[in-house]
Amino acid sequence: MDHLATASLASLWDEVSGTQPDPDLWVVIATLAAALAVIVPHTLWRIARNAITIAHEGGHGLVALLTGRTLTGIRLHSDTSGLTVSRGKPHGIGMILTAAAGYTAPPLLGLGGAALLAAGRITLLLWLATVLLVAMLVMIRNAYGVLTVVLAGGAFVLVSWLAGPQVQAAFAYAVVWFLLLGGVRPAFELQAKRARGGAGDSDADQLSRLTNVPAGLWLFLFHAVSLCSLIGGGRWLLEA
């Protein structure tokens, strides 16, 4: 029995870690167009932005844990805002990295996803995303947050288990394009809010108070990370 279980696990790992054929170029272009169609129109973006908020708050939470802080909870709100609470020193490198992780997480996740797709690791990407969403679900502290993470995780599970290779590839490419493109817009939205005198407690402003570096420079960093990730990740996806 143990031998059969070990063999089954080995077979499953081979399936997850193995490579899958790249989709046709038209699929890559179509998923790029689909991502743009969701991100550009304001009405659709207001809904789709929930997925970017999941990545944003997940970035805060993951880096908080990696830097030795105690993650106490994550909240996701229907206005696409979110809140990640962690305990630890209110200053220092851990707090700075945690605060900087929000706006940079979606594009960096997209860049990592593009690297996996360029290497043909479509199944591995889908499973890693599912694991991250399940881990995040444990830390969600409000009903709306639970709903959004369960829906996102459910989509990955259904595609991973029930869809064929071509559908899995199209879904994976659409998700990565969405993270790369959707990771660019929030920094511009934050810049516009700050220009109107709003968002006084944004991540950039918190980082400014932590480091004595102007918030505008932190905003520049968010732009640089998102745009460089889009350029690099986009090249990988189009050349895959």
Protein Blocks (a to p, Z undefined) as FASTA:
>chain_A
ZZmmmmmmmmmmmmmmmccddddfklmmmmmmmmmmmmmpmklmmmmmmmmmmmmmmmmm
mmmmmnopacfbdcddfklpacdddeddfedjklmmmmmmmmmmmmmmmmmmmmmmmnop
mmlmmmmmmmmmmmmmmmpcbfklmmmmmmmmmmmmmmmmmmcfklmmmmmmmmmmmmmm
mmmmmmmmmmmmmmnopaklgfklmmmmmnopafklmmmmmmmmmmmmmmmmmmmmmmZZ
